[in-house]
C-alpha cells in the first residue's frame, strides 16, 4: 500500500475548519511570499482571483459574504494573515508560512513551550491514588458544550505538573507550558500565538504559578475566558486555590489540591529514587522520617547527594553524610545570626556517661527516628494533636558533656545541629524575644534541624510572682518558648547548669530529662584516655590512673589540659609526656584561681616547672 504523504495545507484546513475561499487566500499568499516580490495582496484582489478561477459566481451578495472572512476576529485574520495598516493589504503570517513549507516539528520561537512528557509519570505516580480519573470524568461530563479549566494547587514540587502530564498522556495530547507572568496586556499578541500553536499541534496549555488576584479584574477575566475557549481544556497550577466564585462564566472549573505525600508515600518515593540513582544501601525509612519533602525535592536531594559523593571521590557509594548534605542543600538560608551551626565530631563511644543516662539519650534518638511511623503509620497522630516533637533537658555542671551529647544525637540522626545564641534572642524590649523565637522556629521547621538552647534557664527559669510588668512579660516569654517547642516537630534540647531553677510545670511537659553528673575517678580515667588522638606521639606511658584520681576535673577541663599539653610539646619539638600534661592541668587550675599543691602532684611534683 502506498504511504499517504502529509499535506500541511490540508492539515491546517481541517484543524481550523477553513472553507474554500480561506484555503484559496492562504495558497495565493504563500505563492506571493515565495515569489520574492511584494508578499501582500489586497482583499479585493483575493476575492477577484477566487471568482476568476470559477470558484463562485461574482455577485454582490457573494462578494460581501467572502469579505466576512477578513473580519478582525475571524480565524483567517487571527491565525493566518497580517494586515498592513492604511493599505488594506494582507500577507501570510511568517509562522504559518514556515509550517506550510514543511517545518512541522516545532517553530523556533515557541520550542521553549514544549514539555516533554515523562513516560513513567514521574515520582508523583508512586504516591498513591491519582486524580486523573476524576479529571477525565469531569471533562466528559462538563466539557461537552463549554471549555474546561483544571486548577491544581499545592506546594511546588508536589507533582502538580506530573498529574497534568499523566492526563495528557492518557488523552494522547501534547502539552505546552507557559509562565503565568506572561499574562499581561502587552503580551496579548504573544498569547494569541501560543494558543495558535496549541491548535496546530492539538496540545493542551498549562499556565504555571497562576495567582487568584489575576481573576479579580475584568481584563484578566476576559483574557482567561478567551484562553479557555481557544484551548478547550486549560490547565493552571499555583500554590493557592482560586475559589469557585472567581471562575469566569461559561467555563467549567475543577480545583484539585495536590498535598505533600504521607509517610508511606514518602517512603515509596525515597525507595524508588534510591533505586534509580543506585543508592540502594540507604534506608528510605530513615530519610522519609527526617524530611518532609515533595517528590521533586526528593529527586533533587538524591541528585545533590550523588554530586557530593563524586566530589569526595566515591561516586559509586553515596554515604549517609552525602545524603545529609544533599537534603540540607535544598534547605538554604541557615538560621541567621541568632544561631550558630555546630559540626558534630563525637560518637557514642566517646561520650562518657553512666549507663542509665546513655540509655535515655538513645531512647530520645530512637523516638526521633521512629516519629513518622508512630504518628502516621500506627495512627497515634489521631490521638495527639500537638507535642509530637522531641523535647529534652540536659542538666548538669559545666563541662560534663551536655554539648557533646547534642553532637552525638546529631551524628546518630544525621541532622544539622544549631546552638541558639541567647544574647541575640533575649531582648529587653517587649515582644522582641517572642519575635526572635518565632523566626528561629519558623526557619527550623523548614530546615529540619536540632535546636540546642545552652544555658536555657535564662528563658525557662521558674515563673515569678507578678509584681510588675517585667515579671509579667518574662513569664509570657517562657510560655511562648514552650508553645513553640510543642508546635515544632523536630528536636529541641535545653541545656542548664541549674535544673532546680526550672518551673515544675515546664519540666513535666518535656519528653526527657537527662542528668549529667560530675565524672568520678573511673569516668575521668576513660575521658583522659579518649582525649588523646591515636596520631599523638607520646614519650613513655602516661599515668591515667594518677591523673583520674588526683585531679577532680570535668570532661571539658580534661580536654583543655590535653590540648594545652599538645601545644607545649609541639612548640618544644618533643613528644607529649607527663611533664606537659601536668603543665596543662596547672593551667586549668589557675583559670579557676586554684593552685596545685605538692600533695596533689605526689610523685610528679618535680615535673612542675616554675
Secondary structure, 3 states (H helix, E strand, C coil): CCCCCCCHHHHHHHHCCCCHHHHHHHHHHHHHHHCCCCCCEEHHHHHHHHHHCCCCCCCHHHHHHHHHHHCCCCHHHHHHEEECCCCCEEEECHHHHHHHCCCCCCCHHHHHHECCCCCCCCHHHHHCCCCHHHHHHHHHHHCCCCEEEEEEECCCCCCHHHHHHHHHHHHCCCEEEEEHHHCCHHHHHHHHHHHHHHHHHCCEEEEECCCHHHHCCHHHHHHHHHHHHHHCEEEEEECCCCCHHHCCCCEEEEEEECCCCCHHHHHHHHHHHHHHCCCCCCCHHHHHHHCCCCHHHHHHHHHHHHHHHHHCCCCCCCCHHHHHHHHHHHCCCCCHHHEEEECCCCCHHHCCCCHHHHHHHHHHHHHHHHHHHHHHHCCHHHCCCCCCCEEEEEEECCCCCHHHHHHHHHHHHCCCEEEECHHHHCCCCCCHHHHHHHHHHHHHHHHCCEEEECCCHHHHECCCCCCCHHHHHHHHHHHHHHHHHHHCCCEEEEEECCHHHECHHHHHCCCEEEEECCCCHHHHHHHHHHCCCCCCCECCCCCHHHHHHHCCCCHHHHHHHHHHHHHHHHHHCCCECHHHHHHHHHHHHHHCCCCCCHHHHHHHHHHCCC
